[in-house]
């Protein structure tokens, strides 16, 4: 990855790569997870505190990595699943199918494979005339006939424990790489007349390994499409999926419409019949109730918006709480940060905020109150219910004897 950050912590769609694989495993019936760590071990242990760790003292390849776990399985009898961190796109149903294939056919080892149009960069699956897996050939060791094989090794395996470790001890170091290839175990399995099974997933995207920044970008795109497909299937309209980013933990109500070039980050909840975008950004902590309109170039963060509110153009609302039936004029800003601390702005039901207004937190705009266009409501100068304020700084606007007057509410 050409980075000081270990591969496992490089993010795909705002989550560390390793987190995807661990979440996949959690959805199966696997009882215990052991992480074999090498480079950047301390950083990974700090991030994933609930896991068991084994340190690979010398980086001698994947075969040696798996073998370092032997002592943890001394009193274990059963099946062991081996996964690679750089295959984060695996689905839990695929892992379950791999295990099911392994157990139903009483295999000694079962491998997950898929077929791709371009197998470059992956180990090739060699089968005999009966269709049985006999060997995995790494690309660097493949001849010209093996290179054109389109069935690849994804990097997920299920083994009987009593078969796995005795054969790992027999793997020889690869002279080119000076490493112990884990995949060499399949050649040993065949020579020992052990039963090798396979499960072929039809979704080749699951086999997309992440070994470079280019692969990382490709994985981001695959996850993004999966997320959007799930959201659309739940009853949400996304006008242009190619320009839309929505975090996979976002909850969106039915009949909401997402317009192009919209970014919705993690920890966001959106109600029913809302309209979001185009060019809108909803950041963490944002909550929208039903029938809310968020328009172009609007940004919200840690903000709660009540039903039937409209925030249509070029506004920033941070650390704000909005009631119901509120109109936020174009260019409105809640100035929530004073350089040291962040403060809250409260806007109550039926208020109207004119274009170009600045609300300096902490401040409260009362029910049915109006903030005139271009006004600056300074901190702690709350606007009473039903009142109108205008100016810089904003002052209560009153009429008397049919003549307009402005009452100065600020001390000289």
Order of alpha helices (4+ residues) and beta strands (2+ residues): beta-beta-alpha-beta-alpha-beta-alpha-beta-alpha-beta-beta-beta-beta-alpha-alpha-beta-alpha-beta-beta-beta-beta-beta-beta-beta-beta-beta-beta-beta-beta-beta-beta-beta-beta-beta-beta-beta-beta-beta-beta-beta-beta-beta-beta
